[in-house]
Amino acid sequence: GYVIVSTWRFLAHERMRRKIVDWEAVDIEEEDLDPGDYLLDWKRGGRGLRYCHMVDEEEMEALAAASGLIVRETFRAGGREGDLSLFAILDRAR
């Protein structure tokens, strides 16, 4: 079978990048985080903060390989821009 993974490409568009909040807002030091970790302001009927990790194609390949899988195909879709998510179709490495 296949595994289909969807990741959010929130850095791809300015309207999402404007939501990035400094880690000081939650008293976390950046050196305690991994590259690609972000905190986003999420105003849905109030104030909320959302932890997100940006997974790009390179990291998707590495994560798949670490799991004994390979990326068969990737594509972008979703959101009002039509490309706000990265989808990857994974299969067992042969």
Backbone hydrogen bonds, N-H to C=O, Kabsch-Sander energy under -0.5 kcal/mol:
donor,donor_aa,acceptor,acceptor_aa,energy
3,V,90,L,-2.1
5,V,3,V,-0.5
5,V,88,A,-2.7
7,T,86,L,-2.6
9,R,84,L,-3.4
10,F,8,W,-0.9
12,A,9,R,-1.8
16,M,13,H,-1.2
17,R,13,H,-2.1
18,R,14,E,-2.1
19,K,16,M,-1.7
20,I,17,R,-1.5
21,V,39,L,-3.4
25,A,22,D,-2.0
26,V,23,W,-1.7
27,D,24,E,-1.3
28,I,23,W,-1.8
32,D,29,E,-2.0
33,L,30,E,-1.9
37,D,34,D,-2.0
38,Y,52,C,-3.2
39,L,21,V,-0.5
40,L,50,R,-2.9
41,D,19,K,-3.1
42,W,48,G,-3.5
44,R,42,W,-1.2
50,R,40,L,-2.8
52,C,38,Y,-2.8
54,M,36,G,-2.9
55,V,53,H,-0.7
56,D,54,M,-0.6
60,M,56,D,-2.5
61,E,57,E,-2.3
62,A,58,E,-2.0
63,L,59,E,-3.0
64,A,60,M,-2.5
65,A,61,E,-2.6
66,A,62,A,-2.3
67,S,63,L,-0.9
67,S,64,A,-0.9
68,G,65,A,-1.7
69,L,64,A,-3.1
70,I,91,D,-2.9
72,R,70,I,-0.7
72,R,89,I,-3.2
73,E,89,I,-1.2
75,F,87,F,-2.1
77,A,85,S,-1.7
82,G,78,G,-0.6
82,G,79,G,-1.0
84,L,78,G,-2.2
85,S,77,A,-2.1
86,L,7,T,-2.9
87,F,75,F,-3.4
87,F,85,S,-0.6
88,A,5,V,-2.5
89,I,73,E,-3.0
90,L,3,V,-3.6
90,L,88,A,-0.6
91,D,70,I,-2.1
93,A,68,G,-2.0
